[in-house]
């Protein structure tokens, strides 16, 4: 699909609940249509049979996904990432690559997730610095202001876990038909 890529190391870890997978696909298509050249990078979801996934406290039931941030290169063009890149609150890549956190496309993405009423998104893990950056960006745009409370309610910085400064971690709520099967695992 031209609007998304799977991180190479996540090849056998991309199994997810249909509600999650469809939400991701809808949102990535929406961003690519609104901002041509946008290609999302998806990392781990869950293993084929669920259960513990190495390197994660969660990602056990197909309700979690790691998604790289949209970035721009040094010339301001949309970057097509092949790896997750950590960003500071100043929007600059921490690895010295010259990449810049794309406030506009990342804001459009989180709004698309927040407004998607079919997936029942539970939360978006992201570092406090990037959370603040996105909310400040939205506060400067009249078209974004109405969505600030909706998005802010979903943003979380998990305790006792990574800072999530190199990706969004999204989780949908347990679908009604699967209550009792879902395990509310750790916050990562």
N, CA, C and O of each residue as an XYZ file, in Angstrom:
752
protein
N       0.859     -1.179      0.000
C       0.000      0.000      0.000
C       0.895      1.230      0.000
O       1.841      1.299      0.785
N       0.625      2.176     -0.842
C       1.506      3.349     -0.947
C       1.472      4.276      0.262
O       2.368      5.107      0.408
N       0.482      4.168      1.126
C       0.339      5.070      2.265
C       0.900      4.485      3.567
O       0.843      5.136      4.610
N       1.445      3.252      3.512
C       2.029      2.700      4.731
C       3.105      1.673      4.425
O       3.111      1.024      3.379
N       4.010      1.555      5.380
C       5.090      0.572      5.329
C       5.117     -0.146      6.676
O       4.713      0.397      7.704
N       5.604     -1.377      6.634
C       5.786     -2.147      7.862
C       7.283     -2.156      8.164
O       8.097     -2.454      7.290
N       7.631     -1.835      9.374
C       9.029     -1.858      9.781
C       9.560     -3.280      9.591
O       8.908     -4.240     10.002
N      10.712     -3.423      8.986
C      11.268     -4.734      8.648
C      11.297     -5.683      9.836
O      10.900     -6.841      9.709
N      11.755     -5.218     10.977
C      11.875     -6.100     12.147
C      10.524     -6.517     12.723
O      10.473     -7.370     13.610
N       9.439     -5.935     12.239
C       8.100     -6.258     12.756
C       7.346     -7.223     11.849
O       6.152     -7.444     12.050
N       8.005     -7.793     10.874
C       7.360     -8.633      9.867
C       6.405     -9.695     10.378
O       5.351     -9.899      9.776
N       6.734    -10.382     11.469
C       5.858    -11.436     11.987
C       5.127    -10.986     13.260
O       4.620    -11.807     14.023
N       5.086     -9.661     13.469
C       4.455     -9.111     14.668
C       3.392     -8.078     14.284
O       3.216     -7.068     14.965
N       2.701     -8.345     13.200
C       1.753     -7.362     12.672
C       0.318     -7.894     12.635
O      -0.460     -7.554     11.744
N      -0.013     -8.724     13.607
C      -1.367     -9.253     13.695
C      -2.152     -8.389     14.668
O      -1.704     -8.120     15.783
N      -3.325     -7.960     14.233
C      -4.120     -7.095     15.088
C      -5.599     -7.350     14.930
O      -6.047     -7.955     13.956
N      -6.346     -6.876     15.905
C      -7.795     -6.948     15.833
C      -8.243     -6.156     14.604
O      -7.689     -5.092     14.330
N      -9.234     -6.650     13.860
C      -9.679     -5.926     12.663
C     -10.039     -4.465     12.924
O      -9.786     -3.612     12.073
N     -10.621     -4.162     14.078
C     -10.974     -2.765     14.371
C      -9.736     -1.876     14.404
O      -9.770     -0.741     13.929
N      -8.643     -2.392     14.964
C      -7.395     -1.636     15.028
C      -6.772     -1.492     13.641
O      -6.400     -0.392     13.231
N      -6.663     -2.597     12.932
C      -6.034     -2.589     11.613
C      -6.797     -1.673     10.654
O      -6.187     -0.907      9.909
N      -8.106     -1.749     10.673
C      -8.906     -0.901      9.784
C      -8.796      0.576     10.166
O      -8.757      1.438      9.288
N      -8.746      0.879     11.476
C      -8.569      2.267     11.907
C      -7.239      2.823     11.386
O      -7.180      3.939     10.870
N      -6.179      2.031     11.529
C      -4.875      2.477     11.048
C      -4.911      2.728      9.556
O      -4.447      3.768      9.089
N      -5.452      1.795      8.807
C      -5.510      1.950      7.357
C      -6.325      3.181      6.957
O      -5.902      3.949      6.094
N      -7.485      3.372      7.578
C      -8.314      4.550      7.269
C      -7.554      5.844      7.538
O      -7.561      6.761      6.717
N      -6.901      5.907      8.690
C      -6.216      7.148      9.062
C      -5.026      7.416      8.147
O      -4.812      8.559      7.745
N      -4.249      6.391      7.809
C      -3.086      6.597      6.940
C      -3.523      7.023      5.535
O      -2.881      7.866      4.909
N      -4.613      6.437      5.048
C      -5.153      6.844      3.739
C      -5.586      8.316      3.781
O      -5.321      9.084      2.856
N      -6.248      8.683      4.862
C      -6.738     10.054      5.026
C      -5.576     11.049      5.006
O      -5.664     12.086      4.348
N      -4.500     10.746      5.713
C      -3.348     11.647      5.753
C      -2.683     11.710      4.383
O      -2.305     12.790      3.929
N      -2.538     10.574      3.725
C      -1.907     10.541      2.395
C      -2.728     11.323      1.378
O      -2.169     11.950      0.479
N      -4.032     11.291      1.514
C      -4.894     12.055      0.596
C      -4.779     13.558      0.873
O      -4.699     14.366     -0.052
N      -4.772     13.914      2.158
C      -4.698     15.331      2.540
C      -3.309     15.921      2.317
O      -3.176     17.093      1.964
N      -2.278     15.109      2.522
C      -0.892     15.559      2.395
C      -0.131     14.537      1.549
O       0.515     13.637      2.086
N      -0.213     14.682      0.208
C       0.449     13.726     -0.694
C       1.929     13.521     -0.324
O       2.629     14.451      0.077
N       2.361     12.292     -0.472
C       3.730     11.937     -0.123
C       3.854     11.377      1.278
O       4.942     10.975      1.692
N       2.755     11.345      2.010
C       2.771     10.831      3.380
C       2.733      9.310      3.367
O       1.834      8.695      2.794
N       3.732      8.719      4.014
C       3.793      7.265      4.148
C       4.041      6.957      5.628
O       5.060      7.351      6.194
N       3.097      6.251      6.239
C       3.214      5.899      7.651
C       4.081      4.651      7.798
O       4.088      3.779      6.929
N       4.807      4.579      8.903
C       5.614      3.410      9.234
C       5.011      2.746     10.466
O       4.887      3.368     11.521
N       4.636      1.476     10.322
C       4.022      0.722     11.404
C       5.031     -0.279     11.942
O       5.720     -0.963     11.186
N       5.101     -0.348     13.257
C       5.967     -1.321     13.925
C       5.139     -2.478     14.452
O       4.273     -2.999     13.749
N       5.400     -2.877     15.675
C       4.762     -4.056     16.258
C       3.283     -3.850     16.567
O       2.865     -2.786     17.025
N       2.504     -4.897     16.305
C       1.130     -5.012     16.781
C       1.144     -6.173     17.777
O       1.422     -5.967     18.959
N       0.852     -7.378     17.318
C       0.887     -8.579     18.158
C       1.370     -9.759     17.334
O       1.451     -9.680     16.108
N       1.689    -10.844     18.006
C       2.057    -12.063     17.289
C       0.781    -12.748     16.804
O      -0.319    -12.404     17.237
N       0.931    -13.700     15.922
C      -0.228    -14.339     15.299
C      -1.193    -14.951     16.309
O      -2.408    -14.872     16.126
N      -0.682    -15.543     17.344
C      -1.536    -16.197     18.335
C      -1.702    -15.376     19.618
O      -2.271    -15.864     20.594
N      -1.209    -14.133     19.622
C      -1.321    -13.294     20.804
C      -0.358    -13.742     21.892
O       0.574    -14.503     21.632
N      -0.583    -13.276     23.090
C       0.280    -13.613     24.208
C       1.460    -12.674     24.295
O       1.571    -11.738     23.503
N       2.350    -12.915     25.257
C       3.491    -12.026     25.467
C       4.315    -11.823     24.184
O       4.540    -12.757     23.413
N       4.749    -10.593     23.986
C       5.566    -10.231     22.828
C       6.860     -9.628     23.362
O       6.832     -8.641     24.097
N       7.982    -10.216     22.998
C       9.263     -9.744     23.527
C       9.441     -8.248     23.278
O       9.111     -7.727     22.212
N       9.974     -7.579     24.300
C      10.216     -6.144     24.207
C       9.029     -5.285     24.578
O       9.114     -4.058     24.519
N       7.928     -5.900     24.956
C       6.705     -5.155     25.269
C       6.049     -5.693     26.532
O       6.143     -6.880     26.846
N       5.375     -4.783     27.255
C       4.542     -5.187     28.379
C       3.127     -5.458     27.883
O       2.356     -6.166     28.532
N       2.794     -4.893     26.736
C       1.454     -5.062     26.171
C       1.604     -5.754     24.807
O       2.462     -6.623     24.649
N       0.803     -5.387     23.854
C       0.834     -6.003     22.518
C       0.504     -7.493     22.597
O       1.075     -8.291     21.852
N      -0.407     -7.876     23.485
C      -0.712     -9.289     23.676
C      -2.014     -9.742     23.042
O      -2.215    -10.939     22.836
N      -2.904     -8.805     22.729
C      -4.233     -9.228     22.285
C      -4.698     -8.576     20.983
O      -5.892     -8.580     20.682
N      -3.773     -8.021     20.214
C      -4.144     -7.439     18.925
C      -4.796     -6.076     19.013
O      -5.359     -5.593     18.030
N      -4.727     -5.443     20.189
C      -5.347     -4.123     20.361
C      -4.340     -2.987     20.398
O      -4.726     -1.825     20.530
N      -3.043     -3.303     20.282
C      -1.984     -2.303     20.386
C      -1.212     -2.201     19.077
O      -1.031     -3.192     18.369
N      -0.761     -0.994     18.768
C       0.087     -0.795     17.591
C       1.086      0.314     17.870
O       0.768      1.308     18.523
N       2.308      0.127     17.362
C       3.339      1.165     17.412
C       3.422      1.796     16.033
O       3.527      1.099     15.024
N       3.373      3.118     15.999
C       3.375      3.859     14.738
C       4.422      4.967     14.829
O       4.392      5.790     15.745
N       5.341      4.978     13.874
C       6.368      6.026     13.843
C       5.716      7.382     13.615
O       4.642      7.484     13.022
N       6.389      8.415     14.097
C       5.915      9.771     13.853
C       6.180     10.150     12.396
O       7.144      9.685     11.787
N       5.328     10.982     11.858
C       5.620     11.582     10.562
C       6.755     12.589     10.781
O       6.797     13.287     11.795
N       7.660     12.648      9.823
C       8.809     13.553      9.931
C       9.048     14.236      8.587
O       8.560     13.801      7.543
N       9.811     15.312      8.655
C      10.259     16.021      7.452
C      11.778     15.984      7.421
O      12.436     15.937      8.460
N      12.321     16.007      6.210
C      13.778     16.041      6.093
C      14.268     17.475      6.235
O      13.469     18.387      6.450
N      15.562     17.678      6.118
C      16.167     19.002      6.317
C      15.650     20.040      5.317
O      15.725     21.241      5.577
N      15.126     19.580      4.174
C      14.583     20.502      3.162
C      13.080     20.695      3.305
O      12.456     21.363      2.481
N      12.492     20.108      4.359
C      11.066     20.284      4.610
C      10.169     19.302      3.881
O       8.946     19.424      3.948
N      10.745     18.334      3.188
C       9.956     17.344      2.445
C       9.539     16.204      3.380
O      10.243     15.893      4.340
N       8.386     15.584      3.091
C       7.982     14.428      3.902
C       9.037     13.323      3.817
O       9.456     12.932      2.728
N       9.455     12.836      4.967
C      10.446     11.760      5.019
C       9.715     10.420      5.023
O       8.676     10.267      5.664
N      10.269      9.463      4.305
C       9.733      8.097      4.303
C      10.659      7.269      5.180
O      11.717      6.819      4.742
N      10.245      7.077      6.411
C      11.088      6.418      7.405
C      11.110      4.900      7.233
O      10.149      4.295      6.759
N      12.235      4.304      7.631
C      12.344      2.848      7.667
C      12.642      2.378      9.090
O      12.864      1.189      9.321
N      12.647      3.318     10.046
C      12.936      3.036     11.441
C      12.255      4.103     12.288
O      11.881      5.165     11.790
N      12.102      3.808     13.560
C      11.545      4.798     14.473
C      12.651      5.779     14.840
O      13.792      5.381     15.074
N      12.309      7.060     14.888
C      13.259      8.128     15.198
C      12.751      8.873     16.426
O      11.592      9.283     16.475
N      13.623      9.046     17.419
C      13.257      9.771     18.640
C      13.395     11.277     18.409
O      14.342     11.743     17.775
N      12.425     12.023     18.942
C      12.424     13.482     18.816
C      12.339     14.117     20.190
O      11.699     13.585     21.097
N      12.993     15.265     20.332
C      12.894     16.055     21.545
C      11.706     16.992     21.458
O      11.067     17.110     20.412
N      11.422     17.645     22.548
C      10.327     18.602     22.580
C      10.514     19.768     21.622
O       9.558     20.468     21.288
N      11.763     19.973     21.179
C      12.044     21.036     20.200
C      11.724     20.599     18.778
O      11.839     21.389     17.842
N      11.318     19.328     18.613
C      10.957     18.820     17.285
C      12.121     18.284     16.486
O      11.932     17.805     15.367
N      13.319     18.354     17.034
C      14.497     17.880     16.309
C      14.780     16.423     16.656
O      14.614     15.990     17.797
N      15.220     15.668     15.625
C      15.580     14.268     15.842
C      16.768     14.202     16.788
O      17.711     14.984     16.669
N      16.717     13.274     17.718
C      17.784     13.121     18.700
C      19.015     12.418     18.127
O      20.074     12.412     18.756
N      18.881     11.825     16.938
C      19.993     11.062     16.358
C      20.899     11.881     15.438
O      21.827     11.337     14.840
N      20.637     13.183     15.323
C      21.464     14.040     14.490
C      21.209     13.899     13.001
O      21.977     14.415     12.190
N      20.137     13.206     12.630
C      19.838     12.964     11.210
C      19.338     14.206     10.470
O      19.312     14.227      9.240
N      18.945     15.233     11.211
C      18.382     16.424     10.577
C      16.879     16.328     10.361
O      16.255     17.273      9.877
N      16.302     15.194     10.717
C      14.852     15.051     10.593
C      14.151     15.940     11.609
O      14.682     16.230     12.680
N      12.940     16.365     11.245
C      12.143     17.244     12.095
C      10.761     16.622     12.264
O      10.167     16.134     11.303
N      10.263     16.644     13.482
C       8.915     16.182     13.806
C       7.919     17.004     13.004
O       7.959     18.233     13.052
N       7.035     16.356     12.276
C       6.055     17.051     11.429
C       4.793     17.319     12.240
O       3.911     16.466     12.338
N       4.721     18.515     12.819
C       3.591     18.869     13.679
C       2.259     18.706     12.957
O       1.321     18.127     13.504
N       2.174     19.207     11.750
C       0.902     19.196     11.034
C       0.402     17.777     10.767
O      -0.734     17.447     11.107
N       1.227     16.952     10.173
C       0.774     15.599      9.837
C       0.544     14.746     11.082
O      -0.385     13.939     11.109
N       1.371     14.909     12.107
C       1.145     14.151     13.339
C      -0.146     14.597     14.023
O      -0.864     13.770     14.586
N      -0.446     15.890     13.978
C      -1.706     16.365     14.536
C      -2.881     15.797     13.743
O      -3.853     15.320     14.329
N      -2.796     15.844     12.416
C      -3.869     15.282     11.591
C      -4.085     13.802     11.902
O      -5.219     13.323     11.916
N      -3.000     13.089     12.149
C      -3.095     11.664     12.454
C      -3.810     11.419     13.780
O      -4.725     10.598     13.845
N      -3.408     12.112     14.823
C      -4.042     11.860     16.123
C      -5.502     12.296     16.115
O      -6.329     11.694     16.800
N      -5.831     13.334     15.350
C      -7.236     13.741     15.230
C      -8.020     12.664     14.474
O      -9.147     12.341     14.850
N      -7.436     12.115     13.424
C      -8.112     11.044     12.678
C      -8.399      9.862     13.597
O      -9.488      9.289     13.552
N      -7.427      9.493     14.431
C      -7.650      8.394     15.380
C      -8.734      8.757     16.387
O      -9.628      7.956     16.662
N      -8.654      9.956     16.929
C      -9.600     10.378     17.965
C     -11.033     10.453     17.434
O     -11.986     10.190     18.168
N     -11.178     10.808     16.170
C     -12.512     10.962     15.580
C     -13.061      9.656     15.005
O     -14.230      9.599     14.622
N     -12.256      8.629     14.940
C     -12.684      7.353     14.374
C     -13.574      6.637     15.386
O     -13.080      6.044     16.345
N     -14.864      6.693     15.174
C     -15.796      6.120     16.151
C     -16.019      4.620     15.960
O     -16.772      4.014     16.722
N     -15.389      4.019     14.974
C     -15.565      2.584     14.752
C     -14.575      1.747     15.548
O     -14.872      0.600     15.879
N     -13.411      2.290     15.862
C     -12.367      1.493     16.514
C     -12.430      1.550     18.036
O     -11.952      0.635     18.707
N     -13.004      2.597     18.583
C     -13.076      2.789     20.043
C     -11.676      2.857     20.659
O     -11.296      2.030     21.488
N     -10.934      3.859     20.231
C      -9.580      4.078     20.713
C      -9.593      4.362     22.214
O     -10.388      5.171     22.692
N      -8.714      3.696     22.947
C      -8.636      3.887     24.391
C      -7.603      4.911     24.789
O      -7.848      5.730     25.675
N      -6.428      4.876     24.137
C      -5.397      5.862     24.453
C      -4.305      5.888     23.391
O      -4.170      4.994     22.557
N      -3.537      6.968     23.476
C      -2.359      7.163     22.630
C      -1.205      7.474     23.577
O      -1.196      8.522     24.223
N      -0.241      6.575     23.660
C       0.951      6.856     24.452
C       1.896      7.701     23.619
O       2.171      7.386     22.461
N       2.389      8.774     24.215
C       3.371      9.651     23.576
C       4.074     10.406     24.705
O       3.488     10.643     25.761
N       5.314     10.776     24.477
C       6.062     11.481     25.519
C       5.380     12.794     25.879
O       4.703     13.405     25.052
N       5.567     13.214     27.118
C       4.980     14.480     27.554
C       5.472     15.649     26.715
O       4.705     16.567     26.424
N       6.744     15.628     26.323
C       7.292     16.726     25.521
C       6.600     16.822     24.169
O       6.281     17.921     23.717
N       6.365     15.690     23.518
C       5.711     15.715     22.207
C       4.210     15.943     22.336
O       3.594     16.546     21.458
N       3.627     15.470     23.417
C       2.223     15.771     23.700
C       2.047     17.283     23.782
O       1.168     17.855     23.137
N       2.899     17.921     24.588
C       2.828     19.373     24.725
C       3.054     20.082     23.407
O       2.377     21.063     23.101
N       3.998     19.594     22.629
C       4.289     20.201     21.329
C       3.055     20.157     20.423
O       2.696     21.159     19.804
N       2.413     18.995     20.351
C       1.238     18.868     19.482
C       0.076     19.726     19.966
O      -0.619     20.336     19.154
N      -0.141     19.780     21.264
C      -1.243     20.598     21.780
C      -0.970     22.089     21.586
O      -1.896     22.857     21.325
N       0.292     22.505     21.712
C       0.635     23.914     21.436
C       0.416     24.231     19.960
O      -0.101     25.293     19.614
N       0.814     23.298     19.091
C       0.593     23.484     17.647
C      -0.903     23.670     17.374
O      -1.302     24.596     16.668
N      -1.717     22.789     17.934
C      -3.158     22.855     17.697
C      -3.755     24.162     18.219
O      -4.677     24.709     17.614
N      -3.234     24.659     19.332
C      -3.760     25.894     19.920
C      -3.551     27.108     19.016
O      -4.223     28.126     19.182
N      -2.628     27.009     18.067
C      -2.364     28.133     17.149
C      -3.210     28.074     15.887
O      -3.135     28.976     15.053
N      -4.009     27.032     15.732
C      -4.786     26.832     14.512
C      -6.275     26.789     14.828
O      -6.729     25.937     15.592
N      -7.017     27.693     14.249
C      -8.457     27.755     14.506
C      -9.153     26.444     14.145
O     -10.075     26.021     14.843
N      -8.719     25.795     13.058
C      -9.365     24.556     12.629
C      -9.043     23.376     13.541
O      -9.745     22.364     13.519
N      -7.994     23.499     14.336
C      -7.577     22.407     15.213
C      -8.132     22.548     16.627
O      -8.326     21.546     17.316
N      -8.389     23.767     17.064
C      -8.802     24.009     18.448
C      -9.990     23.173     18.918
O      -9.985     22.715     20.061
N     -11.016     22.954     18.075
C     -12.150     22.158     18.567
C     -11.785     20.715     18.947
O     -12.513     20.077     19.708
N     -10.686     20.204     18.433
C     -10.316     18.812     18.683
C      -9.331     18.630     19.839
O      -9.005     17.502     20.208
N      -8.859     19.737     20.405
C      -7.868     19.649     21.479
C      -8.372     18.825     22.662
O      -7.649     17.934     23.108
N      -9.567     19.070     23.195
C     -10.006     18.266     24.355
C     -10.125     16.771     24.018
O      -9.774     15.923     24.839
N     -10.607     16.456     22.844
C     -10.769     15.064     22.428
C      -9.422     14.352     22.365
O      -9.274     13.242     22.876
N      -8.445     14.994     21.738
C      -7.116     14.402     21.600
C      -6.394     14.373     22.950
O      -5.798     13.359     23.313
N      -6.445     15.468     23.683
C      -5.739     15.549     24.973
C      -6.198     14.448     25.926
O      -5.396     13.929     26.703
N      -7.469     14.092     25.873
C      -7.990     13.040     26.757
C      -7.402     11.669     26.423
O      -7.359     10.792     27.286
N      -6.953     11.474     25.194
C      -6.385     10.187     24.769
C      -4.883     10.095     25.016
O      -4.342      8.999     25.167
N      -4.208     11.244     25.057
C      -2.759     11.264     25.243
C      -2.383     10.827     26.653
O      -2.969     11.272     27.640
N      -1.387      9.942     26.721
C      -0.866      9.519     28.015
C       0.627      9.276     27.889
O       1.110      8.859     26.837
N       1.346      9.533     28.950
C       2.746      9.120     29.071
C       2.727      8.015     30.107
O       2.523      8.276     31.293
N       2.938      6.786     29.671
C       2.841      5.686     30.633
C       3.925      5.748     31.706
O       5.046      6.193     31.460
N       3.561      5.294     32.887
C       4.528      5.221     33.976
C       5.298      3.911     33.872
O       4.767      2.912     33.388
N       6.527      3.915     34.318
C       7.369      2.718     34.339
C       7.525      2.073     32.965
O       7.523      0.849     32.840
N       7.660      2.906     31.942
C       7.837      2.394     30.579
C       8.654      3.410     29.784
O       9.064      4.446     30.309
N       8.876      3.100     28.535
C       9.617      4.009     27.657
C       8.909      5.355     27.573
O       7.720      5.465     27.875
N       9.653      6.374     27.160
C       9.082      7.717     27.033
C       8.152      7.856     25.833
O       7.355      8.793     25.788
N       8.230      6.965     24.878
C       7.457      7.064     23.640
C       7.781      8.367     22.919
O       6.893      9.115     22.510
N       9.088      8.614     22.777
C       9.541      9.787     22.033
C       9.950      9.417     20.607
O      10.410     10.270     19.846
N       9.777      8.123     20.244
C      10.103      7.710     18.876
C       8.914      7.069     18.156
O       9.044      6.635     17.012
N       7.755      7.008     18.823
C       6.567      6.468     18.171
C       5.327      6.731     19.022
O       5.406      6.987     20.224
N       4.181      6.657     18.348
C       2.902      6.624     19.048
C       2.605      5.157     19.353
O       2.892      4.275     18.544
N       2.038      4.912     20.510
C       1.513      3.587     20.828
C       0.017      3.791     20.989
O      -0.420      4.521     21.880
N      -0.768      3.154     20.135
C      -2.224      3.282     20.226
C      -2.817      1.968     20.703
O      -2.318      0.889     20.385
N      -3.882      2.080     21.467
C      -4.604      0.894     21.936
C      -6.095      1.143     21.821
O      -6.607      2.175     22.255
N      -6.781      0.177     21.228
C      -8.241      0.243     21.204
C      -8.766     -0.455     22.454
O      -8.096     -1.306     23.038
N      -9.972     -0.079     22.848
C     -10.593     -0.724     23.999
C     -11.001     -2.150     23.625
O     -11.113     -2.493     22.448
N     -11.212     -2.943     24.624
C     -11.628     -4.326     24.398
C     -13.018     -4.332     23.757
O     -13.967     -3.806     24.338
N     -13.145     -4.918     22.575
C     -14.470     -4.998     21.946
C     -15.449     -5.778     22.831
O     -15.066     -6.747     23.486
N     -16.697     -5.351     22.842
C     -17.717     -5.961     23.709
C     -17.767     -7.478     23.569
O     -17.922     -8.189     24.562
N     -17.637     -7.974     22.351
C     -17.709     -9.419     22.116
C     -16.534    -10.178     22.722
O     -16.600    -11.396     22.891
N     -15.450     -9.457     23.053
C     -14.244    -10.111     23.556
C     -13.973     -9.834     25.029
O     -12.931    -10.227     25.554
N     -14.904     -9.160     25.699
C     -14.700     -8.898     27.117
C     -14.474    -10.225     27.827
O     -15.149    -11.212     27.534
N     -13.555    -10.252     28.734
C     -13.188    -11.480     29.418
C     -11.981    -12.134     28.769
O     -11.241    -12.867     29.426
N     -11.779    -11.876     27.485
C     -10.603    -12.390     26.785
C      -9.467    -11.388     26.817
O      -8.294    -11.758     26.765
N      -9.825    -10.109     26.902
C      -8.810     -9.065     26.879
C      -8.101     -8.992     28.226
O      -8.713     -9.100     29.288
N      -6.835     -8.812     28.141
C      -6.004     -8.684     29.339
C      -5.484     -7.259     29.355
O      -4.774     -6.855     28.433
N      -5.815     -6.496     30.368
C      -5.315     -5.115     30.478
C      -3.918     -5.154     31.021
O      -3.674     -4.885     32.197
N      -2.993     -5.499     30.132
C      -1.600     -5.635     30.499
C      -0.969     -4.284     30.785
O      -1.624     -3.244     30.721
N       0.304     -4.326     31.099
C       1.073     -3.139     31.472
C       0.911     -1.968     30.538
O       0.328     -2.088     29.460
N       1.425     -0.849     30.955
C       1.251      0.399     30.218
C       2.489      0.677     29.401
O       3.331      1.476     29.813
N       2.624      0.040     28.256
C       3.788      0.322     27.421
C       3.445      0.298     25.978
O       4.313      0.517     25.133
